Amino acid sequence: MNFLKLFLRAIALLPGVVQGTEAMFGAETGEQKKAAAVEIVGAAINMADAVTMKHIAEPEKFTQGLSTMIDGVVMCLNASLWAKQ
């Protein structure tokens, strides 16, 4: 799988994973929920395989980027009418 497909797959998963993580780990801290979401997305895109196949050269930076994107998704969801219901 080339990097662009991998990246777009990760982005497509984020909103559903964030909502699912919130439902499953609602009582946990934000950092714990974010760590769970990063782990779920990493597993879903087979990040370990991508690293060994050299599609991801710097897994720490990729994980940091996923974490930042999750923060953005959470910010958007919290600002939406969905969060206000």
Secondary structure, 3 states (H helix, E strand, C coil): CCHHHHHHHHHHHHHHHHHHHHHHCCCCCHHHHHHHHHHHHHHHCCHHHHHHCCCCCCHHHHHHHHHHHHHHHHHHHHHCHHHHC
